[in-house]
Amino acid sequence: MAVRDPSTGSEVGRVIAATPGDVRMAVEAAQRAFPGWAALSPDERGAPLRRAHALVLERADDLARALTLEGGKPFDEAKDEVLWGAEFLLWYAEEARRPWGEILAGNGPNQRLYVHRRPRGVLACITPWNFPSSLVTRKVAPAVAGGNTVVLKPAEQTPLSAVLLFEIFDEAAFPPGVVNLVCGDPEPIGEVLTGAPQVRQISFTGSVEVGKLLLRRAAEGVKKVTLELGGHAPFVVFSDADLDLAAAKLAFSKFQNAGQTCIAANRVLVERGIADELGRLLSGLAATLRVGDGLEPGVTVGPLIDGRALAKVRDHVADAIGRDARLLCGGEAPSGLDPERFFAPTVLADVPADARVATEETFGPVAPLIPFDSDEEAVALANASEYGLAAYLFTRDLGRAHRVGEALDYGMVAVNDGALGWVQAPFGGIKGSGDGREGGRQGLEEYLDVQYLSLNF
Ligand code: ADP
């Protein structure tokens, strides 16, 4: 299977596409490895994770380069992702050593109820192309630290990052069968993974359509499904906010990875009196970004992943302008760059709330500014979405931060910040954005079953 550079379309590598038979072998290997792996102490299971962490740090440049070549993100950003992804390996190696349980009072003097957690078995993990390194470690590390075994399928656009990580896992000496990688055509691989009786859980990050498909298929075998689907993050800026800070965080949230992140600020809800000022500040920051091939020094915004992604971005911008939004900057490919691959950071003002860019996930470097007049209106606009992953709000008023923050129907709310993926925090959404958490204590519990022992003596 050829892997292509989204900046140029040229082939940058090849991986072996797994047949359905290969996938079944991987599942069987994971099943065979499970009892021995689960029986190890958490510290013993942490050892290969700690070794893998050290190896990722050692090879961070190589991993980042592969990531840029196949995913397009600028090298420095790719390296940040690799290093962030490495944190999950170390953090879960340690977190698995804290297998907290509960002891409940019994119904009589001689009874105690012990609540503890146990690994589930074989997990199937399916990851997307936009964070091809860190989302692999964010799933695999808690899964195996908790005593499960894994079969992982990376996105067909970006398998090289996963291959390099699994080579590291191999060197880190996970016992055979504990971590397995299958690349290739998603549909037949997905069919085997969802159909295999040994697979007890599917952990998926990707599109709503595929998430729903996996959920339907998993229902047949009553498998647990963890879903991290799209987002449509509102970025709410009140007039009492530090506007320079808000603009800087917005530029990061909106333009990193060319806007192709599920927690990207998708709708900028801004109090009317400061809308022009925020538009001016954000356009100024957008002008400092340099679009191009991610391996070129100084480039801060890479290509979009493919032509389909670009077409959607163009449609969203044209639709907004057709509804009388004002284009403050961008709106097309920067001159000299292939318009089928690149798009300039774009800011739109006076965007009506029913424009496509305000109602659908754009997944591109386009910031639509939508004015509001009251806290109530801001909350209503922010919550008017089937998604519920990430939200941002900017204010200097602590009372408002609590009131508005807690009223937002989102799994994660950042106040005066533009980032949410901390290793120790439970990342995940509600409503149409899926179910389940990655990161933090909750990210480990996601892959463990609760059992209680009723002890009577
Ligand atoms: P995107 O639109 O971001 O590419 P997808 O949901 O298509 O999102 O892809 C996310 C992951 O899901 C990728 O690893 C992709 O290969 C995988 N995938 C796509 N279709 C299926 C399927 N039918 N069964 C299992 N996995 C799939």
Boltz pocket constraint, residues with backbone or C-beta under 6 A from the ligand:
constraints:
  - pocket:
      binder: B
      contacts: [[A, 126], [A, 127], [A, 128], [A, 129], [A, 153], [A, 154], [A, 155], [A, 156], [A, 184], [A, 186], [A, 187], [A, 189], [A, 190], [A, 191], [A, 205], [A, 206], [A, 207], [A, 208], [A, 210], [A, 211], [A, 213]]
      max_distance: 6.0
